[in-house]
């Protein structure tokens, strides 16, 4: 059975993606901090490594908000993403 996503919630989508960007940025920031501690080089800043997760969150939130808004405009005119679904057992639902 085909289904179509006609609208996504821009604010909810942006919040979820901002949280994901934050989680993804933490290991990267830790690596940057470790590298800057081991071999300090000009232009390598601890502050920048600490600000990176915040920048990821803000930029990810804004671009997802914009992307969801544009998706809704496009989907209203030409239709949304299509996907097929199938019924599965309860065990496979959250696996």
N, C-alpha and C positions, 0 to 999 in steps of 0.2 A: 504494500500500500504506500503510495507516495504522499508525502506531506510537504508543506511549504511554510517557511518562517516568514511571516508577513511583516512583523515588527519586533524589534528588540528594544528593551528599556535602556536608553543611553546612560542614565545615572547608575543603574545597577550594574550594567556591563563595565562601566568605567571603574566602579568601586572594586569589583572582582579582579579586573586586570591590574589595577594599582596594587592590590594585595599580592598578586602573583609576581609582579615586577619587583616588589620589595623582597619577597622570599628568594627570587632568583639573584638579586643583587648582593645579598649578604655574603655568599661565598666569594664572589668576585671582589668585594671590598676587603674581605679578610686576606685574600691572596695579595691584593695591592698593598695592604698594610705590611704583611710579612716581607714582601719583596723590598719595600722601601726601608724596612728595618735592617735587612740583611745587607743590601748594597744601596745606600742612599746616593741618589744621583740628582744633579740639578734639575729642578722642575718637578720632582716627585714630592708631592705634599701629602702629609697625613690627613690634613683637613679635607683635601679633595677626595681621598679614599673614604672618609667618613661621610662626606656630603653625597657621594654617588648613590647610595640607596634612596635618599630623599629626592634627588634629581630624577631617578628612574620612576619613582612613584608619581611625582608631579607630571612629568612628560608623558608617562604611560596613561595616566588618568585623562589628561587633556586630549591626547590623540585617540584614545578609545571612545571618549565622549563624542568627539567630532566624527569618528568613523561610524559609530552607531547612528548618529543623526543622519549622515549621508546615506547609510544603508537604508534607513526608513524612507528617505525621499525616493531612492531608486526602486526599492521593493514596492512602493505604492504605485509606481508607474509600469514596471515591467515584471513584477513578481519577485519573490524572494528565493533564497536557496531552497533547492528541493533535495529531499532525502527519502530513503525507503526505510520502513520499520518492519519489524517482525516480532511476534510474541515469543518470549523465551521463558524458561523456568525461573522461579524465584532465586535459585542458587546463583545463576549467572547474572542476575540483575546488577549487583554491586561489585562484581569481580573485575 
